[in-house]
Amino acid sequence: MKLACIGPVSPLKTGISYFNEQFVPFLERHFTVETFTDRSIIPKASMPVRTPDIDAFLSDPRRFDAVLYHMGNHYRFHRRTFEAILRVPGFVLLHDCVLSHFFIKFYLERGNFLAFRKLCMTNFAAQSDSEISRFYAAKADPYHFPMAGVLAMSSRGTITMTDYGKSIVEREAPGAKVLRIHFPCFNPQPDACQTDLFRKKYQIPSDYFVVTSVGHMTPAKRLDVARDAFHKFHGRFPKSLFLLAGESSARSPVSPHAQNDDSHTRNLGYLKRDEVEALMQLSDVCINLRFPTKGEMSLTLIEMMERGKVVAVSNHAQFAEFPDDACIKIDLGAHESDDLAGGLLEMATDERRKKAMGDAAREFILMHHDPSSAAEDIARFIRENAASEPFVTRETSHGFLDADPFPLRYKQALAYNVRRILLYAREQGLNRVLKEGFRRAARRD
């Protein structure tokens, strides 16, 4: 059985690229696999990428018995993947289950209000015009309207990696075929030499308690809470460091402080994969708070747990699914920072407790997050549903890609983006908006 896999690949700075490349060998035990990607967004200065463009798949999709799409919430990384999903129905592996941010950029920021309304009314007939109008006015709460059901309605099957994510899809697309797998852990082998080099490069004392946060820095990661908690902990345990690694979102609370680290909190920025692995290996506790959540799972969180590291997570949604003895669960609310600080102090002062939690985390991951099992479940799901048809007809799905008439589209895009920028400027300040705009433009070259 021939399977096409479509999604980001290296050198794009997204965990989905790494996931995609690591998972293909396990899928190849069940299929003949060919991978396709959006080559138009590969940085010009990067090493040559051999993966064919998505257009190569779209030119002759009948060569394949099925297609597996990797879909996330990042507009630039997944725009053409979404277009392919609507043109050639297949199976969608959701890396995020709250996708309304993606649809806002795909439709509203480009001025396609009529197409957005058609999409909403077809997939969510119960949604009122007033609720859809809140999106037009840039006032809607994206988490209230996840829109993962759009993909489920236009696909032969949908795959999620959390129970929470599955519940979102089933709520928005009743009757859709949905498979829940555990996020595969690819068991990276620690390199002691690389870890020592990393420790020397970033001047990390070997006798310090190291707290980390790894991954794209967004407001949902609650880094303001994490930093506040670490400062309280550091006051009682001075031989400690808080290391943050990853690209910083324009709206992340850590962004204004990125250039003003103190002696015990350092923002390392985006790290290459080998340095990420070294950072994980020397970490004592990894903080991975999340609220609100897109229903996603964290690659670095799973890998930290597989290494026997202690992780601190929000006791909410998909992260509440982990066993209580395998992680520090932090309840949302007024005591969040104090509770996290207390958890860090307990791990720093009770080595036996820290080891027990790390061992329980590793045992859970090894038992439930095997990539071979995930690939086997997906293969079975695809074979069972390869001949099924989506709820939404192909003709209707193709219509979701129709652009609004040019004059209207231009007017709507201009009005929407002015509203959006003004709202953002009131929230963050005009200088910050301009700097972020220039930064994003430069990054695309």
Residue pairs with C-beta under 8 A, 6 or more apart in sequence:
1 30
1 31
1 32
1 65
1 66
1 382
1 383
2 31
2 32
2 33
2 34
2 63
2 64
2 65
2 66
3 27
3 31
3 32
3 33
3 34
3 64
3 65
3 66
3 67
3 68
3 382
4 33
4 34
4 35
4 36
4 57
4 61
4 64
4 66
4 67
4 68
4 90
5 20
5 24
5 27
5 33
5 34
5 35
5 36
5 67
5 68
5 70
6 35
6 36
6 37
6 54
6 57
6 67
6 68
6 69
6 70
6 81
6 84
7 16
7 17
7 20
7 37
7 69
7 70
7 71
7 78
7 81
8 14
8 16
8 17
8 20
8 37
8 38
8 70
8 72
8 77
8 78
9 17
9 20
9 21
9 35
9 37
9 49
9 51
10 17
10 18
10 21
10 49
11 17
11 42
11 43
11 46
11 47
11 49
12 41
12 42
12 77
13 247
13 270
14 72
14 74
14 77
15 95
15 215
15 299
15 300
16 70
16 72
16 77
16 95
18 273
18 299
19 70
19 95
19 184
19 299
20 35
20 70
22 184
22 186
22 371
23 184
23 186
23 371
23 374
23 375
24 33
24 35
26 184
26 371
26 372
26 374
26 375
27 33
27 68
27 375
27 378
27 379
29 372
29 375
30 375
30 376
30 379
31 66
31 379
34 52
34 57
34 64
35 51
35 52
36 51
36 52
36 53
36 54
36 56
36 57
37 49
37 51
37 52
37 53
37 54
38 53
38 54
38 77
38 79
38 80
38 81
39 49
39 51
39 52
39 53
39 54
40 53
40 80
41 76
41 77
42 49
43 445
44 445
54 80
54 81
54 84
57 64
57 67
57 84
57 88
58 84
58 87
58 88
61 67
61 88
65 386
66 90
66 91
66 156
66 382
66 386
67 84
67 88
67 90
67 91
68 90
68 91
68 92
68 93
68 378
68 382
69 81
69 84
69 85
69 90
69 91
69 92
69 93
69 155
70 81
70 93
70 95
71 78
71 81
71 82
71 85
71 92
71 93
71 94
71 95
71 96
71 99
71 151
72 78
72 94
72 95
72 96
72 102
72 296
73 95
73 96
73 98
73 99
73 101
73 102
73 294
74 102
75 101
75 102
75 105
75 106
76 444
78 102
79 106
82 102
82 106
82 151
83 401
85 92
85 151
85 154
85 155
86 154
86 397
86 398
86 400
86 401
87 397
87 398
87 401
89 154
89 155
89 156
89 389
89 390
89 394
89 397
90 155
90 156
91 155
91 156
91 157
91 158
91 159
91 378
91 381
91 382
91 385
92 151
92 152
92 155
92 157
92 158
92 159
93 159
93 161
93 378
94 148
94 151
94 158
94 159
94 160
94 161
94 165
94 169
94 295
95 161
95 296
96 102
96 294
96 295
96 296
97 146
97 148
97 160
97 162
97 164
97 165
97 168
97 169
97 294
97 295
97 296
98 142
98 143
98 146
98 147
98 148
98 168
98 292
98 293
98 294
98 295
99 146
99 147
99 148
99 150
99 151
99 294
100 140
100 142
100 143
100 145
100 146
100 147
101 142
103 116
103 119
103 147
103 150
104 135
104 142
106 112
107 113
107 115
107 116
107 119
108 116
108 135
108 136
108 138
108 412
108 416
109 413
109 416
109 417
109 420
110 403
110 409
110 413
111 404
111 408
111 409
111 410
111 411
111 412
111 413
111 414
111 416
112 402
112 403
112 404
112 409
112 412
113 136
113 404
113 408
113 412
113 416
114 402
114 404
114 408
115 399
115 400
115 401
115 402
115 403
115 404
116 132
116 135
117 132
118 399
118 400
118 402
119 150
119 400
120 127
120 132
121 127
121 132
122 153
122 392
122 396
122 400
123 147
123 149
123 150
123 153
123 172
123 173
123 392
124 145
124 147
124 149
124 172
127 145
131 140
131 145
134 140
135 145
136 416
137 419
138 416
138 419
138 420
138 423
143 292
143 293
146 168
146 172
146 294
146 295
147 172
148 158
148 165
148 168
148 169
148 172
148 173
148 295
149 168
149 169
149 171
149 172
149 173
149 176
150 172
151 158
152 158
152 169
152 172
152 173
152 176
152 178
153 173
153 176
153 390
153 391
153 392
154 390
154 391
154 392
154 397
154 400
155 176
155 390
156 177
156 385
156 386
156 388
156 389
156 390
157 176
157 177
157 178
157 179
157 381
157 382
157 385
157 388
158 169
158 173
158 176
158 177
158 178
158 179
159 178
159 179
159 180
159 181
159 378
159 381
160 166
160 168
160 169
160 178
160 179
160 180
160 181
160 295
161 180
161 181
161 182
161 183
161 296
161 297
162 180
162 183
162 295
162 296
162 297
162 317
162 318
162 321
163 180
163 318
163 321
164 293
164 295
164 317
164 318
164 321
165 180
165 295
165 296
165 318
166 178
166 180
168 295
169 176
169 178
170 176
170 178
173 391
175 391
176 391
177 381
177 385
177 388
179 377
179 378
179 381
181 373
181 374
181 377
181 378
182 368
182 369
182 370
182 373
182 374
183 297
183 299
183 302
183 369
183 374
184 369
184 370
184 371
184 374
184 375
185 302
185 303
185 305
185 306
185 365
185 366
185 369
185 370
185 371
186 303
186 371
187 306
188 277
188 303
190 277
190 281
190 307
191 274
191 277
191 278
191 281
194 274
194 275
194 277
194 278
195 278
195 281
195 282
197 278
198 204
198 275
198 278
198 279
198 282
199 206
199 278
199 282
202 243
202 266
202 268
204 210
204 241
204 243
204 282
205 239
205 241
207 239
208 239
208 240
208 241
209 237
209 239
209 240
209 241
209 284
209 285
209 348
210 240
210 241
210 243
210 282
210 283
210 284
210 285
211 230
211 233
211 240
211 241
211 242
211 243
211 283
211 284
211 285
211 286
211 287
211 344
212 242
212 243
212 244
212 245
212 279
212 280
212 283
212 285
212 286
212 287
213 221
213 223
213 226
213 242
213 243
213 244
213 245
213 246
213 286
213 287
213 288
214 244
214 245
214 246
214 276
214 279
214 280
214 286
214 300
214 304
215 221
215 245
215 246
215 288
215 298
215 299
215 300
216 246
216 247
216 249
217 223
217 244
217 246
217 247
217 248
217 249
217 252
217 254
217 255
218 249
218 251
218 252
219 249
219 251
219 252
219 253
220 290
220 291
220 292
220 293
220 294
221 252
221 288
221 289
221 290
222 289
222 290
222 291
222 314
222 336
223 244
223 252
223 253
223 254
224 253
224 254
225 289
225 336
225 337
225 340
226 242
226 287
226 289
226 340
227 242
227 254
227 257
227 265
228 337
229 287
229 336
229 337
229 338
229 340
229 341
229 344
230 240
230 242
230 264
230 265
230 287
230 341
230 344
231 265
232 337
232 338
232 341
233 240
233 341
233 344
233 345
233 348
234 240
234 242
234 264
236 345
237 344
237 345
237 348
237 349
238 264
240 264
240 348
241 264
241 265
241 266
242 264
242 265
242 266
243 266
243 268
243 279
243 283
244 254
244 265
244 266
244 267
244 268
245 268
245 269
245 270
245 271
245 275
245 276
245 279
246 269
246 270
246 271
247 269
247 270
248 254
248 255
248 258
248 267
248 269
249 255
250 428
250 432
250 436
250 439
250 440
251 424
251 427
251 428
254 267
256 432
257 267
258 267
258 269
261 267
268 279
271 279
276 300
280 286
280 300
280 303
280 304
280 307
280 309
281 307
283 304
283 309
284 309
284 310
284 347
284 348
284 354
285 309
285 310
285 311
285 312
285 328
285 343
285 344
285 347
286 300
286 301
286 304
286 309
286 310
286 311
286 312
287 311
287 312
287 340
288 298
288 300
288 301
288 304
288 311
288 312
288 313
288 319
289 312
289 313
289 314
289 330
289 336
289 340
290 298
290 313
290 314
290 316
290 317
290 319
291 314
291 316
291 317
291 332
293 314
293 316
293 317
293 318
293 319
295 317
295 318
296 318
297 318
301 311
301 313
302 365
302 369
304 311
304 361
305 311
305 326
305 327
305 361
305 362
305 364
305 365
306 361
306 362
306 365
306 366
306 369
307 362
308 355
308 358
308 359
308 361
308 362
309 358
309 361
310 327
310 328
310 347
310 354
310 357
310 358
310 361
311 327
311 328
311 361
312 327
312 328
312 329
312 330
312 340
312 343
312 344
313 319
313 322
313 327
313 328
313 329
313 330
314 320
314 329
314 330
314 332
315 329
315 330
315 331
315 332
316 332
319 327
319 329
320 329
322 329
322 364
323 360
323 364
325 356
325 357
325 360
326 357
326 360
326 361
326 363
326 364
327 357
327 361
328 340
328 343
328 347
328 357
330 336
330 339
330 340
330 343
331 339
346 353
347 353
347 354
347 357
348 354
390 397
403 409
404 412
421 433
424 433
425 433
